[in-house]
């Protein structure tokens, strides 16, 4: 938008200068043999120098129409600058709701590790898992958000959130929408670090696991098979 606005103002600025073939800025400050693209660059340069209130002075308005244009360009530049500065807090607020929660969680974790004098090697492993747990540097309590909704909306939202799991599971794909919605409400995200044992053969299972990201090794005796 800024480039397009500068382009329009550059065209208007050149038109005003060319309208006065004797006392205009084009006649006084541009050589007659100068090509069109060079004239456009000069006009574009002047417009941005005026909008940003830099004003080097090598190009200037020489008659009343040109000076009036310069005043309008400076007013417009001040307005655009004010809008830009005013939009910065809004942009930061939009990304800081979840991002701020993540930074606060990360800061607490580092303070805890430092307070407990955790060895550097273990700290590195914990922080590495923390970065894996929040790859987008955001922290949402998704289950709390879902629980605050009516039951019908809870099911619809849960189905949408876990749609990748549903599409990858032949069993869930054949279930009715009602059954799928109720099943998705029971799903919980579980994160495991390298070396964690999720389940052992011969022990009672604590749930049904769907691998969404990463690898899991299935081992029996000396045999080991990796599943992604």
C-alpha positions in Angstrom: 0.0 0.0 0.0 2.8 2.4 0.8 4.5 1.7 -2.5 1.3 2.2 -4.4 0.5 5.4 -2.6 4.1 6.6 -3.4 3.6 5.7 -7.0 0.4 7.7 -7.3 1.9 10.7 -5.6 5.0 10.5 -7.8 2.8 10.6 -10.9 0.8 13.6 -9.5 4.0 15.4 -8.5 5.5 15.0 -12.0 2.2 16.1 -13.6 2.2 19.3 -11.6 5.8 20.0 -12.4 5.3 19.3 -16.2 2.2 21.6 -16.2 4.5 24.6 -15.9 7.1 24.3 -18.7 9.0 27.4 -17.6 9.0 27.6 -13.8 8.1 24.1 -12.7 10.5 21.7 -11.0 10.7 19.5 -14.2 11.9 22.4 -16.3 14.3 23.7 -13.7 15.8 20.6 -12.1 15.5 17.8 -14.8 17.7 17.8 -17.9 15.7 17.7 -21.2 17.5 14.7 -22.5 16.8 12.7 -19.3 14.9 9.4 -20.0 11.4 8.8 -18.7 12.4 6.1 -16.2 15.0 8.5 -14.7 12.3 11.2 -14.3 10.0 8.8 -12.6 12.8 7.8 -10.2 13.4 11.4 -9.4 9.7 12.0 -8.8 9.4 8.9 -6.7 12.5 9.8 -4.7 11.1 13.3 -4.0 7.7 12.0 -2.8 9.2 9.6 -0.3 11.7 12.1 0.9 8.8 14.4 1.5 6.4 11.9 3.1 9.1 10.7 5.5 9.9 14.3 6.3 13.6 13.8 5.4 13.6 16.5 2.7 17.2 16.5 1.5 16.5 19.8 -0.5 18.1 18.7 -3.8 14.5 18.7 -5.3 11.9 21.2 -4.2 8.6 22.8 -5.1 9.2 26.1 -7.1 5.7 27.5 -7.6 2.5 27.7 -5.6 1.0 24.5 -6.9 4.1 22.5 -6.2 4.5 23.9 -2.7 0.8 23.1 -2.0 1.4 19.6 -3.1 4.4 19.4 -0.7 2.3 20.6 2.2 -0.3 17.9 1.4 2.3 15.2 1.1 3.9 16.1 4.5 0.5 16.1 6.1 -0.3 12.7 4.6 3.1 11.4 5.7 2.5 12.5 9.2 -0.9 10.7 9.1 0.5 7.5 7.7 3.3 7.6 10.3 0.7 8.0 13.1 -1.4 5.1 11.8 1.7 2.9 11.6 2.8 3.7 15.1 -0.7 3.2 16.4 -1.0 -0.2 14.7 2.2 -1.6 16.3 0.6 -2.2 19.8 -2.3 -4.0 18.2 0.0 -6.3 16.2 2.0 -7.0 19.3 -1.2 -7.7 21.3 -2.5 -10.2 18.8 0.7 -12.2 18.9 1.5 -11.7 22.6 -1.7 -13.3 24.0 -0.4 -16.8 23.4 3.2 -15.8 22.8 3.4 -14.0 26.1 2.1 -17.1 27.9 4.8 -19.2 26.2 7.6 -16.7 27.2 6.3 -16.7 30.7 6.3 -20.5 30.8 9.8 -20.6 29.4 11.1 -18.1 31.9 9.6 -20.0 34.8 11.1 -23.2 33.6 14.6 -21.7 33.2 14.3 -20.1 36.7 13.3 -23.4 38.2 16.1 -25.3 36.5 18.6 -22.7 37.7 17.2 -22.7 41.2 17.5 -26.4 41.5 21.0 -26.4 40.0 20.1 -28.9 37.3 23.2 -30.1 35.4 23.7 -28.3 32.0 23.3 -31.6 30.1 19.9 -32.3 31.6 18.9 -28.6 31.2 19.6 -28.9 27.5 17.5 -32.0 27.2 14.6 -30.4 29.0 14.7 -27.1 27.0 15.0 -29.1 23.8 11.8 -31.0 24.6 10.2 -27.7 25.6 10.9 -26.3 22.1 9.6 -29.5 20.6 6.5 -29.2 22.7 5.8 -25.6 21.5 7.2 -25.4 18.0 5.2 -22.2 17.2 6.2 -20.5 20.5 2.6 -20.4 21.6 0.8 -21.9 24.6 -2.9 -22.7 24.5 -5.0 -24.6 27.0 -7.0 -26.2 24.3 -9.0 -28.5 26.6 -10.1 -25.6 28.8 -11.3 -23.7 25.7 -13.3 -26.8 24.5 -14.8 -27.4 28.0 -16.2 -23.9 28.2 -18.4 -24.5 25.1 -21.8 -26.2 24.9 -21.6 -30.0 24.3 -22.7 -29.8 20.7 -20.0 -27.2 19.9 -17.5 -29.2 21.9 -17.9 -32.2 19.7 -17.8 -30.1 16.4 -14.7 -28.3 17.6 -13.0 -31.5 18.8 -13.7 -33.2 15.5 -12.1 -30.3 13.6 -9.1 -30.1 15.9 -8.4 -33.9 15.6 -9.4 -34.2 11.9 -5.9 -35.4 10.9 -6.2 -38.3 13.4 -9.7 -39.1 12.1 -8.6 -39.2 8.5 -5.6 -41.3 9.2 -7.6 -44.0 11.2 -9.7 -46.4 9.2 -11.7 -47.3 12.3 -12.7 -43.7 13.1 -13.4 -42.9 9.4 -16.2 -45.6 9.5 -17.8 -44.3 12.6 -20.9 -42.1 12.7 -20.4 -38.3 13.3 -22.0 -38.7 16.7 -19.6 -41.5 17.7 -16.6 -39.6 16.2 -17.5 -36.5 18.2 -17.8 -38.3 21.5 -14.5 -40.1 20.8 -12.7 -36.9 20.0 -13.7 -35.4 23.3 -11.8 -38.2 25.0 -8.6 -37.5 23.1 -5.7 -35.9 24.9 -2.3 -34.8 23.4 0.6 -36.7 24.9 4.2 -35.7 24.3 7.1 -38.1 24.9 10.8 -37.5 24.9 13.4 -39.8 23.3 13.9 -42.9 25.4 10.5 -42.8 27.1 8.6 -46.0 27.3 4.9 -45.5 26.4 3.7 -49.1 27.1 5.2 -52.5 27.9 4.1 -55.8 26.6 2.1 -57.8 29.2 1.0 -54.7 31.2 -2.4 -53.1 31.2 -2.7 -50.4 28.6 -3.7 -46.9 29.8 -5.2 -45.9 26.5 -5.2 -46.0 22.7 -2.4 -44.1 21.0 -2.3 -42.3 17.6 1.1 -41.3 16.4 0.7 -37.7 15.0 4.3 -36.6 14.8 7.7 -38.3 15.4 8.7 -42.0 15.6 7.9 -44.8 18.0 9.9 -48.0 18.2 8.0 -51.3 18.6 10.4 -53.9 20.1 9.9 -57.6 20.9 12.9 -59.5 22.1 15.8 -58.5 19.8 13.6 -57.2 17.1 12.8 -53.5 16.7 10.5 -51.8 14.2 10.1 -48.0 13.9 6.6 -46.6 13.2 6.1 -43.0 12.2 
